[in-house]
């Protein structure tokens, strides 16, 4: 979602003073603008990429349980909520980021979400307390976080049988992903590869997308 640094980011007022904005593209909160902190390395998924992704997922998002695993600005999670997702869990390690995510949920009067301040890779190593239908994986680039997160999602039981998993990564990376993840769609925007995978366990049907 956004490339928040893997280390904890200072949560002083100065660190969170400057604000940027993202725009929700469609759904209940169409055209609403939400603030996100001016944290180095934090960049929301672009409008063009989000529009493409949610066109791919147009029949999948309503009623889904979603995980925005490296939330940053929360652009993907908020877009999913606006388009009818049942629930979103946001995870980020930086306090200044999680505070703003919670403030945006309050602004939108949204009760269908939670914000977890944690290192995503540590949080995912817990035995699953729920299962997600849709997962957004956009970890910080150049930090080797994508593959461990993907493996933890699979091994710890966080994924529903027919889950959809969205990933963004740098062009030069060729991630080794779980064998049950089958590539459904993929595109490139500049130096970024973005892909949608469908989890196939042998007991689930293909999604209608």
Secondary structure, 3 states (H helix, E strand, C coil): CCCCCCCCCCCCHHHHHCEEEEECCCCCCCCCEEEEECCCCCCCCCHHHHHHHHHHCCCCCCCCEEEECCCCCCHHHHHHHHCCCCEEEEEECCHHHHHHHHHHHHHCCCCCEEEEECCHHHHCCCCCCCCEEEEEECCCCCCCCHHHHHHHHHHCCCEEEEEEEEEEEECCCCCCCCCCEEEEEEEEECCEEEEEEEECCCCCCCCCC
